[in-house]
């Protein structure tokens, strides 16, 4: 018998000063049994970094041909394809051929070796943005993870400030390719 997904209720007060986006977001997100909590946190951060009214969580881990998040236009075309983790460069390049814009929020324990092997293959993709976060900070955020997530996020001057409970986490948006 397969293990069920873990469901999280998420409320985020988003103030993205860099993009002029100020929203109160409420969503539900499922963590597949094979997904780590670090990856879930990174998916939620990707959601806030690229938030748009059309942005939705896709099937992600459980559907190999879909991204983690995407935004589609009224005609069904993919406007924004967002990957989270450390995918092969070929997958990202293929997505870039089919979507108007692609973003990769790179994260995981193997990030340093992935950057050496895969990042050079992505540098010529014109509609791609690659961002990463400090993995130590992501791990610290996991310790504050609860089934009912209540975050306040401010993004300004390339920094992300996340308030959870009475603690504030500060992370620099590390843009590897392109820009947000």
Secondary structure, 3 states (H helix, E strand, C coil): CCCCCEEEEEEEEEEECCCCEEEEEEEEEEECCCCCHHHHHHHHHHHHHCCCCCCEECCHHHCCCCCCEEEECCCCCEEEEEEEECCCHHHHHHHHHHCCEEEEEECCCCHHHHHHHHHHHHCCCCCEEEEECCHHHHHHHHCCCCCEEEEEEEEECCEEEEEECCEEEEEECEEEECCC
